[in-house]
Amino acid sequence: AITPSEGFALDRQTSPDADVFRVTLNPGTVITFIAELASPKLPQVYLWDPESYKDSVNSYTLFRGIVIGIAGLLALFLTILFVVKGTSMFPATAALAWAVLAYICVDFGFLNKIIEISPGNEQMWRAGTEVALAGTFVVFLFAYLNLNRWHGHFSYGALVWILGLVLIAGVAIVDPAVAAGIARLSFAATALTGLGLIIFLGIRGYDRAIMLVPSWVMVLLWLCGSWMAITGMLDNDIAQPALGGGLILIILLIGFTVMQHAFAGGALHQGLFSDLERQALAVAGSGDTVWDWDVLRDRVVTKPDVSIQLGLAPNSLGGAARNWLPVLHADDRDTFRTTLDVVLEHRRGRVSQNFRLRGADGHYHWFSLRARPVIGSDGEVIRCVGTMVDVTEQKKSEERLLHDAVHDNLTGLPNRELLMNRLEAIISIARTEEKVRPTVFVIDIDRFKQVNDGLGISAGDTILLTIARRLHRLLKPKDSLSRFAGDQFALMLLSEQDPARIAAVADAIKHAINNPITFAKREIVLTASIGLITWNSPQMSAEDMVKDAELAMHQAKRFGGDRIEPFRPAFRTVGTDRLQFESDLRRAIERREFTLAYQPIVRLEDGSVAGFEALLRWDHPRRGMIPPADFIPVAESCGLIVQLGLFAMQQAAEDLATWQKQIGDAPLSVSVNLSSRQLIRRDLVSDVRSVIARANLKPRCFRLELTESLVMDNPEQTAHVLTKLKQLGIGLSLDDFGTGYSSLAYLTRFPFDTIKIDKSFVDDNSPKRAVLLKSMVNMAHELGLSVVAEGISDESDALELRQMGCEYVQSFMFGAPMPGDQVLKTLKEQYPLTQA
């Protein structure tokens, strides 16, 4: 209260911001005012002229109105932006803007003009808006910086913080002062936490954190100003309006920052772009080169410039389309020119061509061009636009696969299939040209197996390479040398027609092989059995020539080897037994004389049956049981192995399906051996898929086994085929592991899941046997492979392998091959409770 010493009493004026009194003085009087204070600190006292005071109040009212209007417009605009965009950043910003608007309305006394608030409830409303401001500030920081992207713990921390502020909002009803104090502390803590996050993320190049720096500087300045105002360090009439205006400036800066995201990348995030833009983005994302030919100006443009990619001068392939012809491969120029002419002439179609362009280093790069014409209003082609892709590596890979499919992996020579193809082509020419008379030599190294067994496979490979080089030196440009089998070569001679000269070539071949070969300080002398035949009948096919040459070679071996035998018709009678055998083999397939026997694969852990290996058996009507070692080589040489292999796969799959129906879905698998002829067939993958589908088997129950030597014959093609087989979900086993060469170098290239250790390692009695076996088992496990040991003969071997970690065994000790019905009895004994 304020009391004057005399005169008129003070007239109190209505004001929400301060105690305002109108003072009326009599002229010439001196009056003393006595004020009763509620606090020991003297407040600021101002004496105003009434008109000046009224102008000041009006200016502050105008300022506050402007501030409130800006805050309202910002909140409304950001809300509309949230409706349009919908991502978490925009509703968080809009909520912060509404919280600021509510705080300003209470702080400026505007809320009293909207709704009637009793004097006692004003503090509660102020505390509520401060809690809302602190809460929405936390939500905005979390949503804008997308903290959930960096670590899930940020989400839990923000959630706990917000829930705490929700509880404080309830406290505001009971004790507004406490709630307001906690809300202010939360706002300050959020500002400081945000500063740390912005610095941390900004150093790592996070663009949102960098863009928020100006806004956060204003937040920290506003926080300092508020602290000074609360503590009394800043005490004047302008403090409160200035802090309110500063808060609006902060939300304005935050709004601008958010809008940058809304209008810079928002269209792409929401998919609000045209098909043309989508296609442009797809081309840019693919990394392909855009090829654009402006037909009217005859100007080709590539982006990025293909000239630079080829090492040429920049834009050297720009300009007219004919500028491309000098760098195009000679074989591709006509096709390139004709393709463009056809598109221009027909005014439709597509350009789809692979061609080679010469680089600055003289090497050619393969490119794939895919383009289409653009038709103008007059119906003529005005330009041709598309993409170019460098497919050099793909072409090299295809060439390697094709090369491996028809060439021997060890010597690099053509294999049997390629030589047969060449011979068939030459015979077609020979039927029309008398001067063309091919001669075929089949060369077999005598007793080569003894060399392999005595010196090792590596030495044998070195000797074969030496022989291949020596034979190759004897060839003339028209001739062709191939490797037929392990120690067997074939030579197609076109350069000589005279019988005497052909005999001289045969002698040269024999002497080339007879010359000593030095290996590891040892001299090795080899001999060869050579059979030859010259084409002499239009009815003679390539297969006939090779078979007759092989008959002559076998006759040379019968005479003790180290000799040359020209073919004579009498040799066919000597080979009658083999021909009869082949005939019987063909009829056996037709009559279904073949059956499968199944040898168990047993788990070492508990002795249970894990699966079976399917083994072919032939019960000949006259000869009785014929071992696979006798009929498999014949089937491979005459091409019947493919039919036998398909029969084995189908029968094994059907038998396994039958067993599983009888005993339930037991964890069983069946393994079928794969031959070299099957592996190079294009239909192998579809055959396996069909077999599994017909038998209604789970792919994991069906396995294919390949010997190591078979895998190493054509590693590139084998890797390609095995990858496609593995994609079907079947199992793949590497048989006879350790008996081939380069096994460790290539093991990781192939998708095998099991290796089968050859019995030669198990039977070995050398002191290093245990170390070698353990190393093989450990290596397989490190590569994620299971291990099957073959040829175990006693319990001590089984115990030793089990202690090494070997999972499975397969040998006569654990079970001999048995027919399908016997397998079913064995399985019913093992799974008695699963029978239907």
Secondary structure, DSSP 8 states (H G I E B T S, - for coil): -EEESSSS--EEE--SSS-EEE----TT----EEE--SSSS--------HHHHHHHHHHHHHHHHHHHHHHHHHHHHHHHHHHHH-STHHHHHHHHHHHHHHHHHHHTT-HHHHS---GGGHHHHHHHHHHHHHHHHHHHHHHHTTGGGT-HHHHHHHHHHHHHHHHHHHHHHH-HHHHHHHHHHHHHHHHHHHHHHHHHHHHTT-HHHHHTHHHHHHHHHHHHHHHHHHHTSS-STTHHHHHHHHHHHHHHHHHHHHHHHHHHTHHHHHT-S-HHHHHHHHHHHHT-EEEEEETTTTEEEEES-HHHHTT--TTTT-BSGGGGGGGB-HHHHHHHHHHHHHHHHHS---EEEEEEEE-TTS-EEEEEEEEEEEE-TTSSEEEEEEEEEE-HHHHHHHHHHHHHHHB-TTT--B-HHHHHHHHHHHHHHHTT-TT---EEEEEEETTHHHHHHHH-HHHHHHHHHHHHHHHHHT--TT-EEEEEETTEEEEEE-S--SHHHHHHHHHHHHHHHHS-EEETTEEE---EEEEEEE---TT--HHHHHHHHHHHHHHHHHTTSSEEEE--THHHHHTHHHHHHHHHHHHHHHTT-EEEEEEEEEETTT--EEEEEEEEEEEETTTEEE-HHHHHHHHHHHTTHHHHHHHHHHHHHHHHHHHHHHH-S-S-EEEEE--HHHHT-TTHHHHHHHHHHHHT--GGGEEEEEEHHHHHHSHHHHHHHHHHHHHTT-EEEEEEETSSSSHHHHHTTS--SEEEE-HHHHH--STTHHHHHHHHHHHHHHTT-EEEEE---SHHHHHHHHHHT--EEESTTT---B-HHHHHHHHHHH-GGG--
